[in-house]
Amino acid sequence: MLRIERFADHQSTQKGLASQPLVKLVLPFELRQKSRLRTTLSDGTEAALYMPRGTILHGGDILQAEDGTLVRVESSPENVLVITGSTPHDLIKAAYHLGNRHTPVELGENYLKIESDDVLKEMLLQLGVAVKEDLAPFQPERGAYGGGHRHGHDATFAEDHALANQLFNERHGHDHPTQARHPHTHSHDDSHSHEYP
């Protein structure tokens, strides 16, 4: 069984693309979010995916197996909702409400695309946008720090939180502790007292 543990580096990718067509790993979005997976490649080869936790694969990614084999990720067609609006504002409003629900969204030039969901479909129709069911590859936007959507209980939360703090500090030019509340110390003259009701 072929073991796939990492993304291919640029040099290996260029060499592999020049030599022959790559074997494909064709998966829907639900399975491209799994870092541990047994699967079958397009040439029939059995493969085991052992990517770092939190990895989300996207169509076009090139992976490298432990034996050097290069594998191209492809997004398989799946049930999706394609959202269009009469104005850009309609799509912005729909994107806002989807983002508020932490829904993975593919952003197109004149459309949004999400996984098929009856509840979200009804919400979108109430917002006044057009919603069409389709069978198509789904390629949602990558997360803000390069990965996918993560929650505070995930193994990579500490790394993401540290990166967010670093970016904040670089932008604002000062350092803050990572706690939500910051204790402040004040110097007081002991010659007076405080009275509290």
Steps between C-alpha positions, in 0.01 A plus 500: 500500500627842402550733797448873431624734772585839350460758229756476220767769490522730199801326344343153522174634360665661198704187428195273538274715283760501224552122498148350486134552598451470875277243668192665654340502842137593428298587812198708603553787744384292799787253447756767402469628859619169648868473582477120548334306220523171311415549135557382143682716245388544140733221379359251754785532750395465865624797701502620859492871568696612810507878465562737793190554715288791380606463135229566243578390146397710201467413134836555334711417807792268426585242767806278527494144629786355707631318189512828303179447301325829423122514533272780375193580711176551309163613634232247408154619398254515790160645585539875536291816507602776258393843623460803275357844560368797304768726647842459666333612825270194484802267490681694772196469726472126428875453564469687830219275624679183385822612667309574818405130499860389434393348168779416254438712188650494152530855367448548128501820297119517490395217730543326833498123534434292812435137582136404454298582814121544515505734802761730343314489169184628670694775679660611173167510318362719781795734444383544139782326312458231236603148604555218250582139587787353299746212487844659480845507662505705821808709577430719805715796595804415710500617862652835590828347617540251217303207634132431526238579756614410852348520845659574837507134598712396198861396548628795295307770688803610707708549183220694329446715810872578523509597131196724540666672799823544308316660206307727739820608673676572171205709384457696822866522599475371854481175686209374705470187709291233333237509772162652428531735796821682578587572860620856553718606788474844646732668742320645801624723775437326832418833664138482384233236510223389268147457617262281310127489559 
